[in-house]
Amino acid sequence: MKKTSPKSPPDDSAARGGHAVVALKIHRKQLFAVVLLLLVTWVGLILVMLPQTSKGIRYVRALYDSSFRGRYFKCNDGPWGDLEYSIVSLELSEDYLDAFHCKDAPEWFFPGFAESDMNRLAREAGLAGPQRAAFLDTSRWVVEAGGITLKPSEDLVLQLTPDSRAMIYAVLASSPRNTWHRSPLVRRAEMVSQWLDEKLLSPKAISLIKTLSYARGDAVVFSDVELVISRIAGEEEKKTFLAQLFSKPALLLRLRLSAETDIDQVAAYWMHDANATYLKALLKSVAQGGGMQTVDAIHLLPPLPRMLLYSNFPPKYRPAPDQYHCFWTSGNFFNAVADDSLSDLANFARAISIDYYPVSLARKFGDLIVFVRQDQQPVHACNYIADNIVFTKNGRGEGQPWILADLQDVIALYSSVVDFDVQTFRKIQGTSAAGQ
């Protein structure tokens, strides 16, 4: 760095101002370093500000960065009032983990397949050499009227390339007999490091999961639960593995109230048949408590979702857990008495055509959101709560709790499996227990 004399200013402006001038001689490499530092600084500032504007970013960072856990973030403004949420990771209950069991070895059922179909899939999946021979080893086949079951060797399962695995498992996902292929464990790519926590899982388990995972769109998918569990010796390590593997991210939601809150507007948004007689008085009482008060959103829900939220299965539903899936859940959102016929997909579709009408404008509390394939078959259904937050059960069985989640994350989960359109329906007033 070189200082110039104020008696000999390098330009007229410095001379006229009577100020000393400092000239900096910066090499190109130094200039590049300065620019890079400024760029990194700006990116850091943007990331810090993102949690105030984008739930998708907040959601990922809260799971990836422990400093975001336990913090509440403001939702967008809307008729729902002043909402804020936090992110938690739900673990399965101890009794579920104790009762969990799976097959001792993997079995792959290829529905509708004959020997020629197995040869075709081996070719399309790029299997060659020992992998192709193991896949087409008829001594490991069980030929049935409805297809072929292959009992693959561990070597075959472990040595599949991600592309081959994705193609073969996509075929397996078409049959409900292939439980973990039809309902795999899915994480967005940027969440995998948090999911495979080195403090909770052994290096061996983490290595196996990474080897056996494959990509579907922007998601990382894992289906080979049986193989990994078979390689874990201790019961405690197995329980820890299952607890971490099946943990589910969810949102805690609460409504902020103060003397300035428009109680009439907020009450009108959240009102339904079950709370119509007391909601406004409740909100008004809380708002008059002084300062900023909060009401957990669970108190604003109809009776059934209020009972189910954050649980795996209340005892009364455990005899037939597969019956109480997303369609039963979403169809019964406002119902005072659950209609178990909605467990049947045909009945669910019929109810939509009779009791609901399509919505193209802004969604409202309780609206039915359905993911529909090109053949018009529903893939998933959930209920709108507020500001892109939904009440959902993402899969069948006891391993999938009822949660509040960001709609975009639910879409990402299911779009990793199948393509679909998102359609919204609103319950017709006077049908069962529609919202106000």
Secondary structure as UniProt FT lines:
FT   STRAND          2..3
FT   TURN            6..7
FT   HELIX           12..17
FT   STRAND          22..23
FT   HELIX           28..49
FT   HELIX           50..52
FT   HELIX           55..64
FT   HELIX           66..68
FT   TURN            69..70
FT   STRAND          73..74
FT   TURN            79..80
FT   STRAND          82..90
FT   HELIX           94..99
FT   STRAND          108..111
FT   HELIX           115..124
FT   TURN            125..126
FT   HELIX           129..135
FT   HELIX           138..140
FT   STRAND          141..144
FT   TURN            145..146
FT   STRAND          147..150
FT   HELIX           154..159
FT   HELIX           162..172
FT   TURN            173..174
FT   TURN            176..177
FT   HELIX           179..182
FT   STRAND          185..188
FT   HELIX           189..191
FT   HELIX           192..195
FT   TURN            198..200
FT   HELIX           203..212
FT   STRAND          214..216
FT   TURN            217..218
FT   STRAND          219..222
FT   HELIX           225..230
FT   HELIX           235..245
FT   STRAND          248..257
FT   TURN            259..260
FT   HELIX           263..270
FT   TURN            273..278
FT   HELIX           279..287
FT   TURN            288..289
FT   STRAND          293..296
FT   HELIX           297..300
FT   HELIX           303..308
FT   HELIX           315..317
FT   TURN            318..319
FT   HELIX           321..323
FT   HELIX           326..331
FT   HELIX           340..343
FT   HELIX           345..355
FT   STRAND          356..358
FT   TURN            365..366
FT   STRAND          368..372
FT   TURN            374..375
FT   STRAND          378..386
FT   TURN            387..388
FT   STRAND          389..393
FT   TURN            398..399
FT   STRAND          402..406
FT   HELIX           407..415
FT   TURN            416..417
FT   STRAND          421..427
FT   TURN            429..430
FT   TURN            432..433
//
